[in-house]
Amino acid sequence: MGIRSMKRLGALLVTGVMVSAPAWASVGPTPGERREPPQAAFDACKDKSEGAAVEIVTPNGGTIKATCRKFADQLVAVPEDAPPPRPQN
């Protein structure tokens, strides 16, 4: 492989990285962004009261023990091992 071919390959690789970087940066929540709980967490607490013990069924068929808590004027199942909520600014 000649030097000219290597330069083209290098330029192509750099361009590929530059083009794909914004796409990778958009994956996942941004720092400080408040994510909504999944619908299953709301469904688990339907017709329940705050503090009720429930189980959330995961997409792979497993279960997570949780407790119903208030979230934006609704009850949502919060997993037992969930970290405490961050303070609001």
C-alpha positions as CSV (number, residue, x, y, z in Angstrom):
1,M,0.0,0.0,0.0
2,G,1.5,3.3,-1.1
3,I,1.7,6.5,1.0
4,R,-1.1,8.1,-1.0
5,S,-3.4,5.2,-0.3
6,M,-2.6,5.4,3.4
7,K,-3.3,9.1,3.5
8,R,-6.7,8.5,1.9
9,L,-7.5,5.7,4.3
10,G,-6.5,7.9,7.2
11,A,-8.7,10.8,5.9
12,L,-11.6,8.4,5.5
13,L,-11.3,7.1,9.0
14,V,-11.0,10.6,10.5
15,T,-14.1,11.7,8.5
16,G,-16.0,8.6,9.7
17,V,-15.2,9.4,13.3
18,M,-16.2,13.0,12.9
19,V,-19.5,12.1,11.3
20,S,-20.5,9.5,13.8
21,A,-19.4,11.3,17.0
22,P,-22.6,13.5,17.2
23,A,-24.8,10.4,16.9
24,W,-23.0,8.7,19.8
25,A,-23.2,11.8,21.8
26,S,-27.0,11.8,21.5
27,V,-27.3,8.3,23.1
28,G,-28.6,8.4,26.7
29,P,-29.6,11.2,29.0
30,T,-27.7,14.4,29.1
31,P,-26.2,15.4,32.5
32,G,-28.9,16.8,34.8
33,E,-31.7,15.6,32.6
34,R,-34.6,14.1,34.5
35,R,-35.7,10.8,33.0
36,E,-39.3,9.5,33.1
37,P,-39.9,6.1,34.7
38,P,-41.0,3.4,32.3
39,Q,-44.7,2.8,31.8
40,A,-44.5,-0.5,33.7
41,A,-43.5,1.5,36.9
42,F,-46.7,3.5,36.6
43,D,-48.8,0.4,35.8
44,A,-47.6,-1.5,38.8
45,C,-49.0,1.2,41.1
46,K,-52.3,1.7,39.4
47,D,-55.1,1.5,42.0
48,K,-52.6,1.3,44.8
49,S,-51.7,3.7,47.6
50,E,-48.4,5.5,48.4
51,G,-46.1,3.1,50.2
52,A,-47.6,-0.1,48.8
53,A,-45.2,-2.9,48.0
54,V,-45.4,-4.0,44.4
55,E,-43.3,-5.9,41.8
56,I,-42.4,-4.6,38.4
57,V,-42.2,-7.2,35.6
58,T,-39.1,-6.5,33.4
59,P,-39.0,-6.9,29.6
60,N,-37.0,-10.1,30.0
61,G,-39.6,-11.7,32.4
62,G,-37.9,-11.0,35.7
63,T,-39.3,-9.1,38.6
64,I,-38.1,-6.2,40.7
65,K,-39.4,-5.5,44.2
66,A,-40.5,-1.9,44.5
67,T,-42.6,0.6,46.5
68,C,-45.2,3.1,45.2
69,R,-44.1,6.7,45.6
70,K,-45.4,10.1,44.3
71,F,-43.8,11.3,41.1
72,A,-45.2,14.3,39.3
73,D,-48.7,13.9,40.9
74,Q,-48.8,10.2,40.1
75,L,-47.8,7.0,41.9
76,V,-44.8,5.2,40.4
77,A,-43.0,2.0,41.5
78,V,-39.5,2.8,42.8
79,P,-37.2,-0.2,43.0
80,E,-36.0,-1.0,46.5
81,D,-32.3,-0.6,45.6
82,A,-32.8,2.7,43.7
83,P,-30.6,5.6,44.8
84,P,-32.2,8.6,46.5
85,P,-33.6,11.2,44.1
86,R,-31.3,14.2,43.3
87,P,-32.4,17.5,44.7
88,Q,-34.3,19.8,42.3
89,N,-32.7,23.1,41.4
